[in-house]
Amino acid sequence: MTQRQRPKQAIYTYSWATLFFEPLLVFRVVTEVLRESRLADGQRGSEAIMEAASAASAATATATMVFVYGTLKRGFPNYPRLAAFDCPFAGAATTAAPASLVIGPYSVPFLLPTPTPSSGRLVSGELYSASPSALADLDLLEGTHLGVYERRRITVVVDGASKEVEAQAYFANASYAEFLWLRCGGEAAEIAEYTMEHAGRYVPPSGRSPGVSGLMDAVRAFLATAPPEN
């Protein structure tokens, strides 16, 4: 009987030990799980912060400085296109080297490299920081896909800072730029600034037919006519 009762006593003792230690074990497990959860949450929070910082850095890195000299300036007809994308204004600026700015059909301004050593003026305009989506919208407005304008690198000087900045600007497409310059009147037709007076005669894409391609058609028709006699 004594030998048979010992196992019962052992089982009885083990059961009490299990009941005593299991809550402690559960407590430790739960505590560890909560600690790991907090660490995971903290890690996810840190990762989210790092991702946001990386996205902001990437956005800054991919922004393009754009020099505008015509209808995209503040207060001019197409400025709302820049405002819609919250493009930061970086300052008034002037071309670092002379360039030829002439007025074409629909009172649209066209910038082009100086065709002759004596031609060109320092052209005034404004500098903006454009996001990739804003730049794509500007390309659409300027008809780069239709050969109306082409984006080219330009060096400008920020007014009041004497600081040179590399930017992009929309130039008349090289396929007709010099012909347009000659048709407009060459050096005599060059201007240093596109003014509100010019903008008052501007015809927006909605007033042309059919849209942006209408400007290219107008340019071709303009080039096909003889310049007026002085």
Number of C-alpha atoms within 10 A of each C-alpha: 5 6 7 8 10 11 11 11 11 10 12 11 11 12 11 10 11 11 10 11 11 11 11 11 12 11 12 12 12 12 12 12 12 12 12 12 12 12 12 12 12 12 12 12 12 12 12 12 12 12 12 12 12 12 12 11 11 11 13 13 10 12 17 18 22 25 30 21 26 26 22 19 22 16 11 16 17 17 15 15 15 21 14 9 14 14 19 14 17 14 15 19 25 23 21 20 15 18 21 26 28 27 19 18 19 18 18 18 21 23 24 23 18 20 17 11 7 9 15 23 20 17 22 22 23 21 26 22 21 23 20 13 11 20 20 13 16 20 17 13 17 22 19 19 12 15 15 24 24 18 17 14 14 18 17 27 20 21 15 9 9 11 11 15 17 15 19 21 22 24 23 26 19 14 11 14 21 19 14 21 27 16 18 21 14 19 19 11 14 20 20 19 18 23 14 14 9 16 20 11 11 18 15 17 16 10 12 14 12 11 14 20 18 15 24 17 15 16 17 14 11 16 19 10 9 9 12 8 4 3
